[in-house]
Amino acid sequence: MNINAEINKWKEFHEFLDDRSKVLFREDIMEECNWSQNTFYRKLRTASELSNAERKAIAKIYQLPYNFLFPEPENVVLERHKT
């Protein structure tokens, strides 16, 4: 059985920030990506729907490595062993 676990590191990181930093980063991302506030929060919830250009812009604004915020999805394979 394959289990694809989508982990939204961007959302986790954003929620870790203090309120003032959240607002500053949100405003910068909204300006860079030409998003409304509603679009920002929708994209934050569903990071898998971001384009590569959007992901790169967001990582650049946070000054973090692209792969830190948007790691490649991993497949978890569970095997049943016969006993």
Secondary structure, DSSP 4 states (H G I P E B T S, - for coil): -EEE----HHHHHHHHS-HHHHHHHHHHHHHHHT--HHHHHHHHHTGGG--HHHHHHHHHHHT--HHHHSPPP-EEE--PPP-
